[in-house]
Amino acid sequence: MTAAPPPVAPGVPVLGNALRMMGDVQQFLVDTYRRMGPVYRVRALNQAFVIMAGAEANRFLLDRGEAAFTSEESFGGLDREFGMRVHVLRGRPHRHLRRILATGLSRDLLAARWDRVTAETGRLLDGWAGRSTVPVVDACQRLAAAQLSIAYTGASSAARFETLRSAFELVLDVTIAGKWPAATLRWPAYRRARAEIHRFAREALAERAAAGPRDGVPDLLDQALAATDEDGAPYPLDVRAGMALQGYFAGVNTVAYLYSFMIDVLVRHPDVLARVTDEVDAAGPLTFDRLRDLPALHGLVMETLRVYPPAPGSARTAAETFDFEGFRIERGQRVLVATCVTHQLPEHFPDPHRFDLDRDFAAGRRAGVYAPFSVGGHTCLGAGMTQVLAVATVAMLVRRLRLTPTARRPLRITATPGPNPGGRFKVSVSPRALR
């Protein structure tokens, strides 16, 4: 007997589940999992998805994701618009390109350029203190983009930040979130921004080819220049340019949103702020090696990623028809594997609503139920760099600044282009005497 299709989650006429999914999408996924079970269908405006959630969904993605899913429909826009081919490849070509990028996105680059990254971080944080209020998401996007561009390529992207942010976010809103129609990517303003970004990436590659590795440290640009595909043939120029852009792309959203949520935690939880501040004050000089000896800060990063994961789910398309938990998912259906629903389940994380700096994540990692950067072959390549850089950034922030919220209001999360505290989240900033 053929299995039935998954049940449909209740929604409102026309909009379906869109309103809930445009807000705190992680909470929507958790609530609907508890009500509907591990597989169900949702509709958001003109898009329909099958949601797979829970520990078994994570295990399915880990064990069968390579064969069962394709990323072309969800992430093809990044490849078509900016040559970021790694997001859509499968099998051997995908594994090969990931290995190349992993070297160029390594945390070892942060260690090698630590002094330059921290100098730029300090300069930007000191600039926050000169403003009466700071819009947190915008400020964190600028900070993360500057940090990662120095670490990955040896040069700041500040001069092109607005162009990079607007173009990357529009592509994500069109191709993944479905917030705007595909015709939006034909707007003249976007096409000009896209052309400028392509020119920027190609010029960076040409300059590096002429000058050689910067600081004597091979980085993302060097990896892109030397890269060949799985058969030993040079990648086309557009793919090399896409490789060069990966670091900038990560900084504008994922890393910045993590910083933003960590700041929200610090201003809403005085006990967390006090403990983290005491640890940083006692640490002495913030060298790269010293970062390993800051357990409260590591706990802050890990717990923030649990409560506010940067990617609550992995958007895919079924490459084959398969059954999951007694229901049939047809080839060609859009699927969201809600990998972070497990973060809020007490069987995996006791007392999940409590923010706990001392929570043990070892078992959750081994079981694949702690998955802020997804699981399996498409796990975020920059996860290691993100976590180390987040520890360093918050350490510098609490050492230099005092932050207070400008208004006592509930946190309002928006889901596009990724979960973040929104443009209304602002803090007041004042300098803190260095110890």
Contacts in CASP RR format, 6 or more apart in sequence:
PFRMAT RR
TARGET T0000
AUTHOR 0000-0000-0000
METHOD contacts of the structure
MODEL  1
MTAAPPPVAPGVPVLGNALRMMGDVQQFLVDTYRRMGPVYRVRALNQAFV
IMAGAEANRFLLDRGEAAFTSEESFGGLDREFGMRVHVLRGRPHRHLRRI
LATGLSRDLLAARWDRVTAETGRLLDGWAGRSTVPVVDACQRLAAAQLSI
AYTGASSAARFETLRSAFELVLDVTIAGKWPAATLRWPAYRRARAEIHRF
AREALAERAAAGPRDGVPDLLDQALAATDEDGAPYPLDVRAGMALQGYFA
GVNTVAYLYSFMIDVLVRHPDVLARVTDEVDAAGPLTFDRLRDLPALHGL
VMETLRVYPPAPGSARTAAETFDFEGFRIERGQRVLVATCVTHQLPEHFP
DPHRFDLDRDFAAGRRAGVYAPFSVGGHTCLGAGMTQVLAVATVAMLVRR
LRLTPTARRPLRITATPGPNPGGRFKVSVSPRALR
2 328 0 8 1.000
3 323 0 8 1.000
3 326 0 8 1.000
3 327 0 8 1.000
3 328 0 8 1.000
4 326 0 8 1.000
4 327 0 8 1.000
4 328 0 8 1.000
5 41 0 8 1.000
5 327 0 8 1.000
5 328 0 8 1.000
5 329 0 8 1.000
5 330 0 8 1.000
6 39 0 8 1.000
6 40 0 8 1.000
6 41 0 8 1.000
6 50 0 8 1.000
6 51 0 8 1.000
6 327 0 8 1.000
6 329 0 8 1.000
7 36 0 8 1.000
7 40 0 8 1.000
7 41 0 8 1.000
7 327 0 8 1.000
8 40 0 8 1.000
8 41 0 8 1.000
8 42 0 8 1.000
8 43 0 8 1.000
9 17 0 8 1.000
9 32 0 8 1.000
9 35 0 8 1.000
9 36 0 8 1.000
9 40 0 8 1.000
9 41 0 8 1.000
9 42 0 8 1.000
9 51 0 8 1.000
11 17 0 8 1.000
11 43 0 8 1.000
12 19 0 8 1.000
15 44 0 8 1.000
15 45 0 8 1.000
16 42 0 8 1.000
16 43 0 8 1.000
16 44 0 8 1.000
16 45 0 8 1.000
17 28 0 8 1.000
17 42 0 8 1.000
17 43 0 8 1.000
17 44 0 8 1.000
18 43 0 8 1.000
18 44 0 8 1.000
18 45 0 8 1.000
20 28 0 8 1.000
21 28 0 8 1.000
21 42 0 8 1.000
21 44 0 8 1.000
21 415 0 8 1.000
22 44 0 8 1.000
22 414 0 8 1.000
22 415 0 8 1.000
22 416 0 8 1.000
23 412 0 8 1.000
23 413 0 8 1.000
23 414 0 8 1.000
23 415 0 8 1.000
24 413 0 8 1.000
24 415 0 8 1.000
24 419 0 8 1.000
25 312 0 8 1.000
25 413 0 8 1.000
25 415 0 8 1.000
25 419 0 8 1.000
26 308 0 8 1.000
26 309 0 8 1.000
26 312 0 8 1.000
26 340 0 8 1.000
26 341 0 8 1.000
26 343 0 8 1.000
26 344 0 8 1.000
26 413 0 8 1.000
26 419 0 8 1.000
27 413 0 8 1.000
29 51 0 8 1.000
29 53 0 8 1.000
29 312 0 8 1.000
29 313 0 8 1.000
29 338 0 8 1.000
29 340 0 8 1.000
29 341 0 8 1.000
30 341 0 8 1.000
30 344 0 8 1.000
30 345 0 8 1.000
32 40 0 8 1.000
32 42 0 8 1.000
32 51 0 8 1.000
32 53 0 8 1.000
33 51 0 8 1.000
33 53 0 8 1.000
33 54 0 8 1.000
33 338 0 8 1.000
33 341 0 8 1.000
37 53 0 8 1.000
37 325 0 8 1.000
38 52 0 8 1.000
38 53 0 8 1.000
38 54 0 8 1.000
38 56 0 8 1.000
38 57 0 8 1.000
38 324 0 8 1.000
38 325 0 8 1.000
39 50 0 8 1.000
39 51 0 8 1.000
39 52 0 8 1.000
39 53 0 8 1.000
39 57 0 8 1.000
39 324 0 8 1.000
39 325 0 8 1.000
39 326 0 8 1.000
39 327 0 8 1.000
39 329 0 8 1.000
40 50 0 8 1.000
40 51 0 8 1.000
41 48 0 8 1.000
41 49 0 8 1.000
41 50 0 8 1.000
41 51 0 8 1.000
42 48 0 8 1.000
42 49 0 8 1.000
42 51 0 8 1.000
43 49 0 8 1.000
45 178 0 8 1.000
46 178 0 8 1.000
47 178 0 8 1.000
47 334 0 8 1.000
48 333 0 8 1.000
48 334 0 8 1.000
49 334 0 8 1.000
49 335 0 8 1.000
49 336 0 8 1.000
50 318 0 8 1.000
50 329 0 8 1.000
50 333 0 8 1.000
50 334 0 8 1.000
50 335 0 8 1.000
50 336 0 8 1.000
51 335 0 8 1.000
51 336 0 8 1.000
51 338 0 8 1.000
52 60 0 8 1.000
52 61 0 8 1.000
52 324 0 8 1.000
52 329 0 8 1.000
52 335 0 8 1.000
52 336 0 8 1.000
52 337 0 8 1.000
52 338 0 8 1.000
53 337 0 8 1.000
53 338 0 8 1.000
53 341 0 8 1.000
54 338 0 8 1.000
54 341 0 8 1.000
54 342 0 8 1.000
54 345 0 8 1.000
54 369 0 8 1.000
55 342 0 8 1.000
55 348 0 8 1.000
55 367 0 8 1.000
55 368 0 8 1.000
55 369 0 8 1.000
56 324 0 8 1.000
56 325 0 8 1.000
57 324 0 8 1.000
57 337 0 8 1.000
57 338 0 8 1.000
57 339 0 8 1.000
57 341 0 8 1.000
58 337 0 8 1.000
58 339 0 8 1.000
58 342 0 8 1.000
58 368 0 8 1.000
58 369 0 8 1.000
58 371 0 8 1.000
58 375 0 8 1.000
59 368 0 8 1.000
60 68 0 8 1.000
60 324 0 8 1.000
60 337 0 8 1.000
61 69 0 8 1.000
61 314 0 8 1.000
61 337 0 8 1.000
61 339 0 8 1.000
61 374 0 8 1.000
61 375 0 8 1.000
61 376 0 8 1.000
62 368 0 8 1.000
62 375 0 8 1.000
62 376 0 8 1.000
64 322 0 8 1.000
65 316 0 8 1.000
65 376 0 8 1.000
65 377 0 8 1.000
66 90 0 8 1.000
66 91 0 8 1.000
66 377 0 8 1.000
67 319 0 8 1.000
67 320 0 8 1.000
68 318 0 8 1.000
68 319 0 8 1.000
68 320 0 8 1.000
68 322 0 8 1.000
69 316 0 8 1.000
69 317 0 8 1.000
69 318 0 8 1.000
69 319 0 8 1.000
69 335 0 8 1.000
70 88 0 8 1.000
70 90 0 8 1.000
70 316 0 8 1.000
70 317 0 8 1.000
70 319 0 8 1.000
71 87 0 8 1.000
71 88 0 8 1.000
71 90 0 8 1.000
71 315 0 8 1.000
71 316 0 8 1.000
71 317 0 8 1.000
71 378 0 8 1.000
72 88 0 8 1.000
72 317 0 8 1.000
73 317 0 8 1.000
73 334 0 8 1.000
74 175 0 8 1.000
74 176 0 8 1.000
74 315 0 8 1.000
74 316 0 8 1.000
74 317 0 8 1.000
74 334 0 8 1.000
75 84 0 8 1.000
75 87 0 8 1.000
75 88 0 8 1.000
75 175 0 8 1.000
75 176 0 8 1.000
75 315 0 8 1.000
76 87 0 8 1.000
76 88 0 8 1.000
76 175 0 8 1.000
77 171 0 8 1.000
77 174 0 8 1.000
77 175 0 8 1.000
78 84 0 8 1.000
78 87 0 8 1.000
78 88 0 8 1.000
78 171 0 8 1.000
78 175 0 8 1.000
78 249 0 8 1.000
79 85 0 8 1.000
79 87 0 8 1.000
79 88 0 8 1.000
81 167 0 8 1.000
81 171 0 8 1.000
81 185 0 8 1.000
81 194 0 8 1.000
82 168 0 8 1.000
82 171 0 8 1.000
82 194 0 8 1.000
82 197 0 8 1.000
82 198 0 8 1.000
82 241 0 8 1.000
82 242 0 8 1.000
82 245 0 8 1.000
82 249 0 8 1.000
83 238 0 8 1.000
83 239 0 8 1.000
83 241 0 8 1.000
83 242 0 8 1.000
83 245 0 8 1.000
84 242 0 8 1.000
84 243 0 8 1.000
84 245 0 8 1.000
84 246 0 8 1.000
84 249 0 8 1.000
85 97 0 8 1.000
85 235 0 8 1.000
85 239 0 8 1.000
85 242 0 8 1.000
86 94 0 8 1.000
86 97 0 8 1.000
86 98 0 8 1.000
86 101 0 8 1.000
86 243 0 8 1.000
86 246 0 8 1.000
86 381 0 8 1.000
87 378 0 8 1.000
89 97 0 8 1.000
92 230 0 8 1.000
93 229 0 8 1.000
93 230 0 8 1.000
94 377 0 8 1.000
95 377 0 8 1.000
96 229 0 8 1.000
96 230 0 8 1.000
97 227 0 8 1.000
97 229 0 8 1.000
97 230 0 8 1.000
98 377 0 8 1.000
98 381 0 8 1.000
100 223 0 8 1.000
100 227 0 8 1.000
100 243 0 8 1.000
101 220 0 8 1.000
101 223 0 8 1.000
101 243 0 8 1.000
101 246 0 8 1.000
101 381 0 8 1.000
102 381 0 8 1.000
103 218 0 8 1.000
103 223 0 8 1.000
104 152 0 8 1.000
104 218 0 8 1.000
104 219 0 8 1.000
104 220 0 8 1.000
104 222 0 8 1.000
104 223 0 8 1.000
105 152 0 8 1.000
105 220 0 8 1.000
105 246 0 8 1.000
105 247 0 8 1.000
105 250 0 8 1.000
105 381 0 8 1.000
105 382 0 8 1.000
105 385 0 8 1.000
106 385 0 8 1.000
107 384 0 8 1.000
107 385 0 8 1.000
107 388 0 8 1.000
109 151 0 8 1.000
109 152 0 8 1.000
109 217 0 8 1.000
109 219 0 8 1.000
109 220 0 8 1.000
109 385 0 8 1.000
110 117 0 8 1.000
110 151 0 8 1.000
110 288 0 8 1.000
110 385 0 8 1.000
110 388 0 8 1.000
110 389 0 8 1.000
110 392 0 8 1.000
111 288 0 8 1.000
112 215 0 8 1.000
112 217 0 8 1.000
113 150 0 8 1.000
113 151 0 8 1.000
113 154 0 8 1.000
113 215 0 8 1.000
113 217 0 8 1.000
114 287 0 8 1.000
114 288 0 8 1.000
116 150 0 8 1.000
116 154 0 8 1.000
117 147 0 8 1.000
117 150 0 8 1.000
117 151 0 8 1.000
117 389 0 8 1.000
117 392 0 8 1.000
118 286 0 8 1.000
118 392 0 8 1.000
118 396 0 8 1.000
120 146 0 8 1.000
120 147 0 8 1.000
120 150 0 8 1.000
120 156 0 8 1.000
121 143 0 8 1.000
121 146 0 8 1.000
121 147 0 8 1.000
121 392 0 8 1.000
121 393 0 8 1.000
121 396 0 8 1.000
122 396 0 8 1.000
122 400 0 8 1.000
124 139 0 8 1.000
124 142 0 8 1.000
124 143 0 8 1.000
124 146 0 8 1.000
125 143 0 8 1.000
125 396 0 8 1.000
125 397 0 8 1.000
125 400 0 8 1.000
125 401 0 8 1.000
126 400 0 8 1.000
126 431 0 8 1.000
128 134 0 8 1.000
128 139 0 8 1.000
128 401 0 8 1.000
128 429 0 8 1.000
129 400 0 8 1.000
129 401 0 8 1.000
129 429 0 8 1.000
129 430 0 8 1.000
129 431 0 8 1.000
130 429 0 8 1.000
131 429 0 8 1.000
132 428 0 8 1.000
133 406 0 8 1.000
133 426 0 8 1.000
133 427 0 8 1.000
133 428 0 8 1.000
133 429 0 8 1.000
134 426 0 8 1.000
134 427 0 8 1.000
134 428 0 8 1.000
134 429 0 8 1.000
135 423 0 8 1.000
135 425 0 8 1.000
135 426 0 8 1.000
136 260 0 8 1.000
136 263 0 8 1.000
136 264 0 8 1.000
136 421 0 8 1.000
136 423 0 8 1.000
136 425 0 8 1.000
136 426 0 8 1.000
136 427 0 8 1.000
137 256 0 8 1.000
137 257 0 8 1.000
137 260 0 8 1.000
137 420 0 8 1.000
137 421 0 8 1.000
137 422 0 8 1.000
137 423 0 8 1.000
137 425 0 8 1.000
138 423 0 8 1.000
140 256 0 8 1.000
140 257 0 8 1.000
140 259 0 8 1.000
140 260 0 8 1.000
140 263 0 8 1.000
141 161 0 8 1.000
141 165 0 8 1.000
141 251 0 8 1.000
141 252 0 8 1.000
141 253 0 8 1.000
141 256 0 8 1.000
142 158 0 8 1.000
142 161 0 8 1.000
143 256 0 8 1.000
143 259 0 8 1.000
143 393 0 8 1.000
144 251 0 8 1.000
144 252 0 8 1.000
144 255 0 8 1.000
144 256 0 8 1.000
144 259 0 8 1.000
144 389 0 8 1.000
145 157 0 8 1.000
145 158 0 8 1.000
145 161 0 8 1.000
145 164 0 8 1.000
145 165 0 8 1.000
145 248 0 8 1.000
145 251 0 8 1.000
145 252 0 8 1.000
145 256 0 8 1.000
146 156 0 8 1.000
146 157 0 8 1.000
146 158 0 8 1.000
146 161 0 8 1.000
147 251 0 8 1.000
147 255 0 8 1.000
147 389 0 8 1.000
147 393 0 8 1.000
148 247 0 8 1.000
148 248 0 8 1.000
148 250 0 8 1.000
148 251 0 8 1.000
148 255 0 8 1.000
148 385 0 8 1.000
148 389 0 8 1.000
149 155 0 8 1.000
149 156 0 8 1.000
149 157 0 8 1.000
149 247 0 8 1.000
149 248 0 8 1.000
150 156 0 8 1.000
151 219 0 8 1.000
151 385 0 8 1.000
151 389 0 8 1.000
152 219 0 8 1.000
152 220 0 8 1.000
152 246 0 8 1.000
152 247 0 8 1.000
152 248 0 8 1.000
153 204 0 8 1.000
153 214 0 8 1.000
153 219 0 8 1.000
153 220 0 8 1.000
153 221 0 8 1.000
153 244 0 8 1.000
153 247 0 8 1.000
154 214 0 8 1.000
154 215 0 8 1.000
154 219 0 8 1.000
155 204 0 8 1.000
155 214 0 8 1.000
157 164 0 8 1.000
157 248 0 8 1.000
160 196 0 8 1.000
160 197 0 8 1.000
160 200 0 8 1.000
161 252 0 8 1.000
163 193 0 8 1.000
163 196 0 8 1.000
163 197 0 8 1.000
164 197 0 8 1.000
164 248 0 8 1.000
164 249 0 8 1.000
164 252 0 8 1.000
165 252 0 8 1.000
166 190 0 8 1.000
166 193 0 8 1.000
167 190 0 8 1.000
167 193 0 8 1.000
167 194 0 8 1.000
167 197 0 8 1.000
168 248 0 8 1.000
168 249 0 8 1.000
168 252 0 8 1.000
168 253 0 8 1.000
168 417 0 8 1.000
169 252 0 8 1.000
169 253 0 8 1.000
169 417 0 8 1.000
170 180 0 8 1.000
170 184 0 8 1.000
170 185 0 8 1.000
170 190 0 8 1.000
171 185 0 8 1.000
172 253 0 8 1.000
172 416 0 8 1.000
172 417 0 8 1.000
172 418 0 8 1.000
173 179 0 8 1.000
173 180 0 8 1.000
173 416 0 8 1.000
173 417 0 8 1.000
174 180 0 8 1.000
174 181 0 8 1.000
174 182 0 8 1.000
174 184 0 8 1.000
174 185 0 8 1.000
175 182 0 8 1.000
176 315 0 8 1.000
176 417 0 8 1.000
177 415 0 8 1.000
177 416 0 8 1.000
177 417 0 8 1.000
177 418 0 8 1.000
179 416 0 8 1.000
184 190 0 8 1.000
197 245 0 8 1.000
198 238 0 8 1.000
198 241 0 8 1.000
201 241 0 8 1.000
201 242 0 8 1.000
201 244 0 8 1.000
201 245 0 8 1.000
202 237 0 8 1.000
202 241 0 8 1.000
204 221 0 8 1.000
204 244 0 8 1.000
205 221 0 8 1.000
205 224 0 8 1.000
205 225 0 8 1.000
205 237 0 8 1.000
205 240 0 8 1.000
205 241 0 8 1.000
205 244 0 8 1.000
208 214 0 8 1.000
208 221 0 8 1.000
208 222 0 8 1.000
208 225 0 8 1.000
209 225 0 8 1.000
212 222 0 8 1.000
213 219 0 8 1.000
213 222 0 8 1.000
214 221 0 8 1.000
220 243 0 8 1.000
220 244 0 8 1.000
220 246 0 8 1.000
220 247 0 8 1.000
221 244 0 8 1.000
223 243 0 8 1.000
224 235 0 8 1.000
224 240 0 8 1.000
224 241 0 8 1.000
224 242 0 8 1.000
224 243 0 8 1.000
224 244 0 8 1.000
225 240 0 8 1.000
227 234 0 8 1.000
227 235 0 8 1.000
227 240 0 8 1.000
227 243 0 8 1.000
228 234 0 8 1.000
228 235 0 8 1.000
229 235 0 8 1.000
235 243 0 8 1.000
246 381 0 8 1.000
250 380 0 8 1.000
250 382 0 8 1.000
250 386 0 8 1.000
253 310 0 8 1.000
253 417 0 8 1.000
253 418 0 8 1.000
253 420 0 8 1.000
254 310 0 8 1.000
254 311 0 8 1.000
254 380 0 8 1.000
254 386 0 8 1.000
255 386 0 8 1.000
255 389 0 8 1.000
255 390 0 8 1.000
256 420 0 8 1.000
257 308 0 8 1.000
257 310 0 8 1.000
257 418 0 8 1.000
257 419 0 8 1.000
257 420 0 8 1.000
257 421 0 8 1.000
258 301 0 8 1.000
258 304 0 8 1.000
258 305 0 8 1.000
258 308 0 8 1.000
258 310 0 8 1.000
258 386 0 8 1.000
258 390 0 8 1.000
259 390 0 8 1.000
259 393 0 8 1.000
259 394 0 8 1.000
260 420 0 8 1.000
260 421 0 8 1.000
260 422 0 8 1.000
260 425 0 8 1.000
261 304 0 8 1.000
261 307 0 8 1.000
261 308 0 8 1.000
261 420 0 8 1.000
261 421 0 8 1.000
262 300 0 8 1.000
262 301 0 8 1.000
262 304 0 8 1.000
262 390 0 8 1.000
262 394 0 8 1.000
263 397 0 8 1.000
263 403 0 8 1.000
263 427 0 8 1.000
264 411 0 8 1.000
264 421 0 8 1.000
264 425 0 8 1.000
265 272 0 8 1.000
265 300 0 8 1.000
265 303 0 8 1.000
265 304 0 8 1.000
265 307 0 8 1.000
265 355 0 8 1.000
266 272 0 8 1.000
266 273 0 8 1.000
266 276 0 8 1.000
266 300 0 8 1.000
266 394 0 8 1.000
266 398 0 8 1.000
266 403 0 8 1.000
267 273 0 8 1.000
267 403 0 8 1.000
267 404 0 8 1.000
267 405 0 8 1.000
267 427 0 8 1.000
268 405 0 8 1.000
268 411 0 8 1.000
269 355 0 8 1.000
272 300 0 8 1.000
272 355 0 8 1.000
272 357 0 8 1.000
273 398 0 8 1.000
275 296 0 8 1.000
275 357 0 8 1.000
276 296 0 8 1.000
276 297 0 8 1.000
276 300 0 8 1.000
276 357 0 8 1.000
276 394 0 8 1.000
276 398 0 8 1.000
277 398 0 8 1.000
277 399 0 8 1.000
279 294 0 8 1.000
279 295 0 8 1.000
279 296 0 8 1.000
279 297 0 8 1.000
280 286 0 8 1.000
280 294 0 8 1.000
280 297 0 8 1.000
280 395 0 8 1.000
280 398 0 8 1.000
280 399 0 8 1.000
281 399 0 8 1.000
281 435 0 8 1.000
283 290 0 8 1.000
283 293 0 8 1.000
283 294 0 8 1.000
283 395 0 8 1.000
284 290 0 8 1.000
286 392 0 8 1.000
286 395 0 8 1.000
286 396 0 8 1.000
286 399 0 8 1.000
288 392 0 8 1.000
291 297 0 8 1.000
291 388 0 8 1.000
291 391 0 8 1.000
291 392 0 8 1.000
291 395 0 8 1.000
294 391 0 8 1.000
294 395 0 8 1.000
295 357 0 8 1.000
296 357 0 8 1.000
297 391 0 8 1.000
297 394 0 8 1.000
297 395 0 8 1.000
298 387 0 8 1.000
298 391 0 8 1.000
299 357 0 8 1.000
299 358 0 8 1.000
299 359 0 8 1.000
300 357 0 8 1.000
300 394 0 8 1.000
301 387 0 8 1.000
301 390 0 8 1.000
301 391 0 8 1.000
301 394 0 8 1.000
302 359 0 8 1.000
302 361 0 8 1.000
302 387 0 8 1.000
303 355 0 8 1.000
303 356 0 8 1.000
303 357 0 8 1.000
303 359 0 8 1.000
305 372 0 8 1.000
305 387 0 8 1.000
306 340 0 8 1.000
306 343 0 8 1.000
306 349 0 8 1.000
306 359 0 8 1.000
306 361 0 8 1.000
306 370 0 8 1.000
306 372 0 8 1.000
307 343 0 8 1.000
307 355 0 8 1.000
308 413 0 8 1.000
308 419 0 8 1.000
309 339 0 8 1.000
309 340 0 8 1.000
309 343 0 8 1.000
309 371 0 8 1.000
309 372 0 8 1.000
309 419 0 8 1.000
310 372 0 8 1.000
310 373 0 8 1.000
310 418 0 8 1.000
310 419 0 8 1.000
311 339 0 8 1.000
311 340 0 8 1.000
311 372 0 8 1.000
311 373 0 8 1.000
311 374 0 8 1.000
311 380 0 8 1.000
311 418 0 8 1.000
312 338 0 8 1.000
312 339 0 8 1.000
312 340 0 8 1.000
312 341 0 8 1.000
312 419 0 8 1.000
313 336 0 8 1.000
313 337 0 8 1.000
313 338 0 8 1.000
313 339 0 8 1.000
313 340 0 8 1.000
313 374 0 8 1.000
314 336 0 8 1.000
314 337 0 8 1.000
314 339 0 8 1.000
314 374 0 8 1.000
314 378 0 8 1.000
315 334 0 8 1.000
315 335 0 8 1.000
315 336 0 8 1.000
316 334 0 8 1.000
316 335 0 8 1.000
316 336 0 8 1.000
316 337 0 8 1.000
317 332 0 8 1.000
317 333 0 8 1.000
317 334 0 8 1.000
317 335 0 8 1.000
318 329 0 8 1.000
318 330 0 8 1.000
318 331 0 8 1.000
318 332 0 8 1.000
318 333 0 8 1.000
318 335 0 8 1.000
319 331 0 8 1.000
319 332 0 8 1.000
320 331 0 8 1.000
321 328 0 8 1.000
321 329 0 8 1.000
321 330 0 8 1.000
321 331 0 8 1.000
322 328 0 8 1.000
322 329 0 8 1.000
323 329 0 8 1.000
329 335 0 8 1.000
339 371 0 8 1.000
339 374 0 8 1.000
339 375 0 8 1.000
340 371 0 8 1.000
340 372 0 8 1.000
342 348 0 8 1.000
342 349 0 8 1.000
342 368 0 8 1.000
342 369 0 8 1.000
342 370 0 8 1.000
342 371 0 8 1.000
343 349 0 8 1.000
343 352 0 8 1.000
343 369 0 8 1.000
343 370 0 8 1.000
343 371 0 8 1.000
343 372 0 8 1.000
344 352 0 8 1.000
344 353 0 8 1.000
345 352 0 8 1.000
345 369 0 8 1.000
346 352 0 8 1.000
348 364 0 8 1.000
348 367 0 8 1.000
348 369 0 8 1.000
348 370 0 8 1.000
349 359 0 8 1.000
349 364 0 8 1.000
349 369 0 8 1.000
349 370 0 8 1.000
361 370 0 8 1.000
364 370 0 8 1.000
368 375 0 8 1.000
372 383 0 8 1.000
373 379 0 8 1.000
373 380 0 8 1.000
373 382 0 8 1.000
373 383 0 8 1.000
373 386 0 8 1.000
374 380 0 8 1.000
380 386 0 8 1.000
397 403 0 8 1.000
398 432 0 8 1.000
399 432 0 8 1.000
399 434 0 8 1.000
399 435 0 8 1.000
400 431 0 8 1.000
400 432 0 8 1.000
400 434 0 8 1.000
401 429 0 8 1.000
401 430 0 8 1.000
401 431 0 8 1.000
401 432 0 8 1.000
402 429 0 8 1.000
402 430 0 8 1.000
402 431 0 8 1.000
402 432 0 8 1.000
403 427 0 8 1.000
403 428 0 8 1.000
403 429 0 8 1.000
404 427 0 8 1.000
404 428 0 8 1.000
405 426 0 8 1.000
405 427 0 8 1.000
405 428 0 8 1.000
406 426 0 8 1.000
406 427 0 8 1.000
406 428 0 8 1.000
407 426 0 8 1.000
411 421 0 8 1.000
411 425 0 8 1.000
412 421 0 8 1.000
412 422 0 8 1.000
412 424 0 8 1.000
412 425 0 8 1.000
413 419 0 8 1.000
413 420 0 8 1.000
413 421 0 8 1.000
413 422 0 8 1.000
414 420 0 8 1.000
414 421 0 8 1.000
414 422 0 8 1.000
414 423 0 8 1.000
END
